[in-house]
Amino acid sequence: MKLIVGLGNPGAKYAQNRHNIGFMAVDRIAADHGFAPWRSKFQGQLSEGRIGSEKVALLKPETFMNLSGQSVGEAMRYLKAAPEDVIVFHDELDLAPGKVRLKTGGGHAGHNGLRSIHGHIGPDYDRVRMGIGHPGHKDAVAGYVLRDFAKADAAWLDDVLRGLSDGITELVTGDGPKFLNAIALRVAPARSSTSKSKPKPVVETAPAEDDNRSAMQKLVDRFR
């Protein structure tokens, strides 16, 4: 079984915050793939279903971001999942808005939700790093991530969420490149060319000079 975790903070106050893009991701997956209704379990909200042939549990910890590991650890132990079965969707300051990257293992880079998960299950789980951009100064980070996405972000955010839902089957089966490609096709779709092929240039040749020679004269000139 795969345990897919979206990170965020519970409650309507935080629902549209940049910090809650992980919640938004699993909400989209649940809606698009026919998962069961959300229910309270493991100090969070849980929804179960299938993606392809794989049984999957979606989890939104309700412990608040800094204690996310409590919920994830409890769910993982109950479901008898290993760290390598866990995929965490989270906001990423170090990526531009609309950019998505995958990472397995390694440090938490100061992300408090990941820090908490590290403390409960170790670092050997998969992460989907969802770019939200950086406010430019570290002192502005807390206010930035706890503010709602701007209206101007709506288009790329919707594209990213649709893309990850499109590609979630590939992610669950371990094909990271295909998952990222599904997102790229939504964020920057290939555009079929509507322009006609350029006509080949017309090469203009100088008109032949008038030839007033008789047929006999032409034949004689040819053999000179």
C-alpha positions as CSV (number, residue, x, y, z in Angstrom):
1,M,0.0,0.0,0.0
2,K,1.1,3.5,-0.8
3,L,0.6,6.3,1.8
4,I,0.4,9.7,0.0
5,V,0.6,12.7,2.4
6,G,-0.3,16.3,1.7
7,L,1.1,18.8,4.1
8,G,-0.8,21.9,5.4
9,N,-2.6,23.3,8.3
10,P,-6.3,22.4,9.2
11,G,-9.2,24.9,9.1
12,A,-10.8,27.3,6.7
13,K,-8.4,30.1,7.8
14,Y,-5.5,28.3,6.2
15,A,-7.2,26.5,3.3
16,Q,-5.9,28.8,0.5
17,N,-2.4,29.5,2.0
18,R,0.7,28.7,0.0
19,H,1.7,26.4,2.9
20,N,-1.4,24.3,2.1
21,I,-0.5,23.3,-1.5
22,G,0.1,19.8,-0.2
23,F,-3.5,19.6,1.1
24,M,-4.7,20.9,-2.3
25,A,-2.8,18.2,-4.1
26,V,-4.3,15.3,-2.3
27,D,-7.8,16.8,-2.4
28,R,-7.5,17.0,-6.2
29,I,-6.2,13.4,-6.4
30,A,-9.1,12.2,-4.2
31,A,-11.7,14.0,-6.3
32,D,-10.4,13.0,-9.7
33,H,-9.8,9.3,-8.9
34,G,-13.0,8.4,-7.0
35,F,-11.6,8.0,-3.5
36,A,-13.8,7.4,-0.5
37,P,-15.0,10.3,1.5
38,W,-12.5,11.8,4.0
39,R,-12.8,10.6,7.6
40,S,-11.0,11.4,10.8
41,K,-8.2,9.0,11.5
42,F,-4.5,9.0,12.6
43,Q,-4.8,12.6,13.9
44,G,-5.7,13.7,10.4
45,Q,-8.1,13.2,7.5
46,L,-7.9,9.9,5.6
47,S,-9.3,8.8,2.3
48,E,-8.7,5.4,0.7
49,G,-9.0,4.2,-2.9
50,R,-7.0,2.7,-5.8
51,I,-4.8,4.3,-8.3
52,G,-4.3,1.8,-11.1
53,S,-3.9,-1.6,-9.4
54,E,-2.3,-0.1,-6.3
55,K,-4.2,0.4,-3.1
56,V,-3.6,4.0,-1.8
57,A,-4.3,5.9,1.4
58,L,-4.4,9.7,1.2
59,L,-3.6,11.6,4.4
60,K,-3.9,15.2,5.5
61,P,-2.4,15.6,9.0
62,E,-4.4,17.9,11.3
63,T,-1.7,18.3,13.9
64,F,-0.6,21.6,12.2
65,M,2.4,21.6,10.0
66,N,5.1,21.5,12.7
67,L,3.8,18.2,14.1
68,S,2.9,16.5,10.9
69,G,5.2,13.5,11.7
70,Q,2.9,12.4,14.5
71,S,0.1,11.7,12.1
72,V,2.3,10.3,9.4
73,G,4.1,7.9,11.8
74,E,0.8,6.7,13.3
75,A,-0.7,6.0,9.8
76,M,2.4,4.3,8.5
77,R,2.6,1.9,11.5
78,Y,-1.1,1.0,11.3
79,L,-1.0,0.5,7.5
80,K,2.2,-1.5,7.9
81,A,3.8,0.7,5.3
82,A,7.6,1.2,5.0
83,P,9.2,4.7,4.6
84,E,9.7,3.9,0.9
85,D,5.9,3.5,0.5
86,V,5.4,7.1,1.7
87,I,5.0,10.1,-0.8
88,V,4.8,13.6,0.7
89,F,3.5,16.6,-1.2
90,H,4.7,19.9,0.2
91,D,5.4,23.5,-0.6
92,E,8.9,24.4,-1.8
93,L,10.3,28.0,-1.4
94,D,13.4,27.2,-3.4
95,L,11.4,26.5,-6.6
96,A,9.7,29.0,-8.8
97,P,5.9,28.9,-8.8
98,G,4.6,26.2,-11.1
99,K,7.8,24.1,-10.9
100,V,7.6,20.6,-9.5
101,R,10.5,18.3,-8.6
102,L,10.9,14.9,-7.0
103,K,13.3,13.9,-4.2
104,T,14.0,10.8,-2.2
105,G,15.8,10.9,1.1
106,G,18.1,13.7,2.1
107,G,17.6,16.6,4.4
108,H,14.5,18.6,5.2
109,A,16.0,22.0,4.1
110,G,14.4,23.7,7.1
111,H,10.8,22.8,6.2
112,N,9.1,22.2,9.5
113,G,6.6,19.7,8.3
114,L,9.4,17.6,6.8
115,R,11.5,18.1,9.9
116,S,8.7,16.5,12.0
117,I,8.3,13.6,9.5
118,H,12.1,13.0,9.6
119,G,11.8,12.7,13.4
120,H,9.1,10.1,13.3
121,I,9.9,7.9,10.2
122,G,13.4,8.9,9.1
123,P,14.4,10.6,5.8
124,D,13.9,7.7,3.4
125,Y,10.6,8.7,1.9
126,D,9.7,10.3,-1.4
127,R,8.8,14.0,-1.7
128,V,7.0,16.0,-4.3
129,R,8.4,19.5,-4.0
130,M,5.8,22.0,-5.3
131,G,7.3,25.4,-6.0
132,I,5.7,28.5,-4.5
133,G,8.6,30.9,-5.0
134,H,10.5,32.9,-2.3
135,P,9.6,36.3,-0.8
136,G,13.2,37.4,-1.2
137,H,14.3,37.6,2.4
138,K,14.3,34.9,5.1
139,D,12.5,37.2,7.6
140,A,9.5,37.4,5.3
141,V,9.1,33.6,4.8
142,A,6.6,32.9,7.7
143,G,4.2,35.6,6.6
144,Y,4.6,34.6,2.9
145,V,3.8,30.9,3.3
146,L,0.8,31.7,5.6
147,R,-0.8,34.1,3.1
148,D,-3.3,33.0,0.5
149,F,-2.2,32.5,-3.1
150,A,-2.6,35.6,-5.1
151,K,-5.3,35.8,-7.8
152,A,-2.5,35.9,-10.4
153,D,-1.4,32.4,-9.2
154,A,-4.8,30.7,-10.0
155,A,-4.0,29.6,-13.6
156,W,-0.6,28.0,-12.9
157,L,-1.8,26.5,-9.6
158,D,-4.8,24.8,-11.3
159,D,-2.5,23.5,-14.1
160,V,-0.1,22.0,-11.6
161,L,-2.9,20.3,-9.6
162,R,-4.5,18.9,-12.8
163,G,-1.1,17.7,-14.0
164,L,-0.2,15.9,-10.9
165,S,-3.6,14.2,-10.8
166,D,-3.0,13.2,-14.5
167,G,0.3,11.6,-13.6
168,I,-0.3,10.2,-10.2
169,T,-0.5,6.6,-11.6
170,E,3.0,6.9,-12.9
171,L,4.3,8.3,-9.6
172,V,2.7,5.5,-7.6
173,T,4.3,2.9,-9.9
174,G,7.7,4.5,-9.6
175,D,7.9,6.3,-13.0
176,G,8.9,9.8,-11.8
177,P,9.8,11.2,-15.3
178,K,6.4,10.3,-16.7
179,F,4.7,11.9,-13.7
180,L,6.7,15.1,-14.2
181,N,6.0,15.1,-17.9
182,A,2.2,14.9,-17.2
183,I,2.6,18.1,-15.1
184,A,4.7,19.8,-17.8
185,L,2.0,19.0,-20.4
186,R,-0.5,20.9,-18.3
187,V,1.7,23.8,-17.4
188,A,3.3,24.3,-20.8
189,P,1.3,22.3,-23.3
190,A,2.7,21.6,-26.7
191,R,1.1,23.8,-29.2
192,S,0.3,22.4,-32.6
193,S,1.5,24.7,-35.4
194,T,-1.4,26.6,-37.1
195,S,0.9,28.4,-39.4
196,K,1.2,27.1,-43.0
197,S,4.6,26.1,-44.2
198,K,6.4,28.9,-45.8
199,P,6.3,28.8,-49.6
200,K,9.5,28.2,-51.3
201,P,11.0,31.4,-52.6
202,V,10.4,32.1,-56.3
203,V,13.7,32.3,-58.1
204,E,13.4,34.9,-60.8
205,T,15.5,34.4,-63.9
206,A,16.3,36.9,-66.4
207,P,14.2,36.6,-69.5
208,A,15.8,35.0,-72.5
209,E,16.9,37.4,-75.2
210,D,14.9,37.3,-78.4
211,D,16.4,34.9,-80.9
212,N,15.7,35.8,-84.5
213,R,18.0,33.2,-86.1
214,S,16.5,30.8,-88.6
215,A,16.3,27.1,-87.8
216,M,19.1,26.4,-90.2
217,Q,21.3,29.1,-88.6
218,K,20.7,27.6,-85.1
219,L,21.8,24.2,-86.3
220,V,24.9,25.6,-87.9
221,D,25.8,27.6,-84.8
222,R,25.3,24.5,-82.6
223,F,28.1,22.6,-84.4
224,R,30.6,25.4,-84.6
